[in-house]
Amino acid sequence: MINLKEKLKERIITLETTPPKLPTINPMLEKIEKSEAYKYIDGFSTTDCPLSKLKYNSIIAAFKIQEKFKKPVIATMSMRDRNKIALQSDLLGANDLDVTHILALTGDPASMSDQPKVKGVVEGNSNLLLEIIRAFNNGMDYSGKEFKIKPKPITPFAVSNSYAKNFSTIERKIYKKVKNYAAAIITQPVYDMEIVDKMLEIRDKVRSEFNDERKEFEIIFGFFPITKLKTAQFLHSHVPGIYVPDSWIEKLIKAHKISEEEEYKTGLTLSKSLFKNILKKHPKIHIMTANRFEIVKELF
């Protein structure tokens, strides 16, 4: 299986998948296959109970997707649901299944859950998982005890907002994650090339702080195609760390007044143009589609 760390040096396109609330992911695998999305990408990711909603296990989903499509998968692991024992236990199991790309995430609050009286574990934020992965890559558990069999190398990923009134906040958080050996930072969706430039400036500044492998860390831009006005308005007004330009919203308002078809066409045109521009500038993109996999081929 290709290590995505090598792809970071050139071009890397990954696709997010959200496993269903089912005892099987076969329907999702069939949907991916039917959409032919897998033909356009280098790898996948699996989410870990986003919004604290019950879903199929992200690590097992990653294993099954790898088996099906023969492409590497980044399995998300949320700090919300696991203490240090569970985190390490899951990493050991994932390692045995060749799931060695891990996205460290603090996780959405347990208060958002669809399950009654759920309590978050949260022994630490995503940096704790990055530290644990670092220990595994050195052949030992988090307590410093060596494994009799050294785990296969794990490639850790982390996340970042793509917008803030003060970008120094983003820079500080990225620096801390890279300090803990995150190989790449996946951003929240971007909708403005000026923000792309700003995030690349931050990447270069953070890189300059290191003299080892960490200076090779990369930014992967999150990309969520907008095809509806309500999606643009929701992301812009209610999701911290994302900026949708007024020009996008204005064009979608005009299209919305004409027809649903015109609204979709306008949103896709805007999204596709931005996708192409990012691809030219920095061909490292993580596509998020809320499992609307059929839209992937429309971007290319």
C-alpha positions in Angstrom: 0.0 0.0 0.0 1.3 3.5 -1.0 2.3 5.7 2.0 0.5 9.0 1.4 3.5 10.8 3.0 5.4 10.2 -0.3 2.5 11.6 -2.3 2.7 14.9 -0.2 5.9 15.7 -2.2 3.9 15.9 -5.4 0.2 15.7 -6.0 -2.3 14.3 -3.5 -6.1 14.2 -3.8 -8.1 12.4 -1.0 -11.8 11.9 -0.5 -13.6 12.0 2.8 -16.2 9.2 3.5 -18.6 9.1 6.4 -19.5 5.5 7.4 -23.2 4.9 7.9 -25.1 4.1 11.1 -25.4 0.5 9.9 -23.7 -2.8 10.8 -22.1 -2.8 7.3 -20.5 -0.3 5.0 -21.3 -2.3 1.9 -23.9 0.2 0.7 -21.3 3.0 0.9 -18.7 0.9 -0.9 -21.3 0.3 -3.7 -22.0 4.0 -3.9 -18.4 4.9 -4.2 -17.9 2.2 -6.9 -21.0 3.4 -8.9 -19.8 7.0 -8.8 -16.4 6.1 -10.1 -14.9 8.7 -7.6 -12.1 6.3 -6.7 -10.7 6.7 -10.2 -9.9 10.4 -9.6 -8.2 10.3 -6.2 -5.1 9.0 -4.5 -6.7 7.9 -1.2 -9.7 8.2 1.1 -10.4 9.2 4.7 -13.0 7.8 7.1 -14.7 10.1 9.7 -15.1 9.0 13.3 -18.7 9.6 14.5 -18.8 13.3 13.3 -21.1 15.6 15.4 -21.0 12.9 18.0 -23.5 10.9 16.1 -23.3 7.1 16.2 -21.7 5.6 13.0 -19.8 2.5 11.9 -16.2 2.3 13.2 -13.7 4.5 11.3 -10.8 2.1 11.5 -12.7 -1.0 10.3 -14.2 1.1 7.6 -10.7 2.3 6.5 -9.6 -1.4 6.3 -12.6 -2.4 4.2 -12.2 0.6 1.8 -8.5 -0.2 1.4 -9.3 -3.9 0.6 -12.0 -2.9 -1.9 -10.2 -0.1 -3.8 -6.5 -0.8 -3.1 -5.9 2.8 -2.1 -4.6 4.1 1.3 -7.2 5.4 3.8 -6.7 8.0 6.6 -8.7 6.7 9.6 -9.9 9.5 11.9 -9.5 8.9 15.6 -11.4 11.2 18.0 -10.1 12.1 21.4 -13.7 12.6 22.6 -14.4 8.8 22.8 -11.2 7.3 24.0 -8.8 7.4 26.9 -5.0 6.6 26.5 -5.6 2.9 26.8 -8.3 2.8 24.2 -6.4 5.1 21.8 -3.3 2.8 22.0 -5.4 -0.4 21.7 -7.1 0.9 18.6 -3.8 2.0 17.1 -2.4 -1.6 17.7 -5.5 -3.1 16.0 -5.3 -0.6 13.1 -1.6 -1.4 12.7 -2.4 -5.1 12.3 -4.9 -4.2 9.6 -2.4 -2.0 7.7 -4.4 1.1 8.6 -1.4 3.2 9.2 -2.6 6.7 8.2 -4.3 8.3 11.2 -6.0 11.7 11.5 -5.8 13.0 15.0 -9.0 14.9 16.0 -10.2 16.3 19.3 -13.8 15.7 18.2 -17.1 17.5 18.3 -18.6 17.9 21.8 -20.5 14.9 23.3 -23.4 17.3 24.0 -24.2 17.1 20.2 -24.8 13.4 20.3 -27.9 11.5 19.2 -27.4 9.1 22.1 -28.8 9.7 25.6 -26.6 11.1 28.4 -23.3 10.7 26.5 -20.2 11.9 28.3 -17.0 12.7 26.5 -13.7 11.1 27.6 -11.3 13.8 26.2 -8.1 13.1 28.2 -6.4 15.6 26.0 -6.7 17.3 22.6 -5.4 15.9 19.3 -1.8 16.7 20.3 -2.0 13.8 22.8 -2.7 11.3 20.1 0.1 12.8 18.0 2.4 12.2 21.0 1.2 8.6 21.3 1.8 8.0 17.6 5.3 9.4 18.0 5.9 6.9 20.8 4.6 4.0 18.6 6.9 5.1 15.7 9.8 4.8 18.2 8.7 1.3 19.1 7.2 1.9 22.4 3.9 2.6 24.1 3.0 6.0 25.7 4.4 4.9 29.0 7.8 4.3 27.4 7.7 0.5 27.4 9.0 -1.1 24.3 6.9 -3.4 22.2 8.2 -6.9 21.5 7.2 -6.4 17.9 7.7 -2.8 16.6 4.5 -1.4 15.0 4.5 -0.5 11.3 5.3 3.2 10.8 2.2 5.4 11.3 1.7 8.6 9.3 -0.1 11.2 11.4 -2.4 13.9 10.1 -4.1 16.8 11.9 -6.6 19.5 11.1 -6.8 23.3 11.1 -9.3 26.1 10.6 -8.8 27.9 7.3 -9.9 31.3 8.4 -9.6 33.5 11.5 -9.7 37.2 12.1 -6.2 36.8 13.5 -4.3 34.2 11.5 -1.6 34.1 14.1 -3.9 31.9 16.2 -4.0 29.3 13.3 -0.3 29.6 12.9 0.3 28.8 16.6 -2.0 25.7 16.5 -0.4 24.4 13.4 3.1 24.9 14.8 2.2 22.8 17.9 0.8 20.0 15.8 3.8 20.0 13.5 6.1 20.0 16.6 4.3 16.8 17.5 5.3 15.4 14.0 2.0 15.8 12.1 3.0 15.0 8.5 0.3 17.1 7.1 -2.4 19.5 8.2 -5.9 19.2 6.5 -7.7 22.5 6.6 -11.4 23.3 6.9 -12.8 24.0 3.4 -11.4 27.0 1.6 -13.4 29.2 -0.8 -10.9 32.0 -1.6 -7.5 32.0 -3.2 -6.3 34.7 -0.9 -6.8 32.4 2.0 -5.0 29.7 0.1 -2.0 32.1 -0.2 -2.3 33.0 3.5 -2.2 29.4 4.6 0.8 28.7 2.4 2.6 31.6 4.0 1.8 30.1 7.4 3.2 26.7 6.2 6.4 28.4 5.1 6.8 30.2 8.4 6.2 27.1 10.5 8.6 25.1 8.3 11.3 27.6 9.0 11.1 26.7 12.7 12.5 23.2 12.1 15.7 21.6 10.8 14.5 18.0 10.6 11.8 16.0 8.8 9.2 18.3 10.2 10.2 21.1 7.8 8.7 18.9 5.1 5.2 19.0 6.6 2.5 20.0 4.1 -0.9 21.7 4.0 -3.8 19.9 2.4 -6.7 22.2 1.5 -10.1 21.0 2.5 -12.6 21.4 -0.4 -16.4 21.1 0.0 -18.3 21.8 -3.2 -21.2 24.2 -2.6 -24.2 23.6 -4.8 -26.9 25.3 -2.6 -27.4 28.7 -1.3 -28.4 27.4 2.2 -25.1 25.5 2.4 -23.1 28.6 1.6 -25.0 30.7 4.2 -24.7 28.0 6.9 -21.0 27.5 6.4 -20.4 31.3 6.4 -22.5 32.1 9.4 -22.5 29.1 11.6 -19.2 27.2 11.1 -16.2 28.7 12.8 -13.0 28.7 10.8 -14.6 28.9 7.4 -15.0 31.9 5.1 -17.3 32.0 2.1 -16.9 35.2 0.0 -19.9 37.5 -0.3 -19.6 37.2 -4.1 -20.4 33.5 -3.9 -23.5 34.1 -1.8 -24.7 36.9 -4.0 -24.4 34.7 -7.2 -26.2 31.9 -5.4 -29.0 34.2 -4.3 -29.6 35.3 -7.9 -29.5 31.7 -9.1 -31.8 30.5 -6.3 -34.4 33.0 -7.5 -34.4 31.5 -11.0 -34.5 27.8 -10.2 -33.1 24.9 -8.2 -31.3 23.7 -11.4 -29.7 27.2 -11.9 -28.6 27.2 -8.3 -26.9 23.9 -8.6 -25.2 24.9 -11.9 -24.0 28.2 -10.4 -22.6 26.6 -7.3 -20.9 23.8 -9.2 -19.3 26.3 -11.6 -17.9 28.4 -8.7 -16.7 25.3 -7.0 -15.1 23.8 -10.1 -13.3 27.0 -10.9 -11.9 27.2 -7.4 -10.9 23.6 -7.4 -9.0 24.0 -10.7 -7.2 27.1 -9.3 -6.1 25.3 -6.1 -5.0 22.3 -8.2 -2.7 24.6 -10.3 -1.4 26.4 -7.3 -1.1 23.6 -4.7 -2.3 20.2 -5.9 -2.9 18.8 -2.4 -6.6 18.7 -1.8 -9.0 16.8 0.5 -12.4 16.6 -1.0 -15.5 16.5 1.3 -18.9 15.8 -0.3 -21.1 14.6 2.6 -21.0 11.2 0.8 -22.3 12.7 -2.5 -19.5 10.9 -4.3 -20.9 11.4 -7.7 -19.9 15.1 -7.6 -16.2 14.2 -7.7 -16.0 13.4 -11.4 -17.8 16.7 -12.1 -14.9 18.6 -10.5 -12.4 17.1 -12.9 
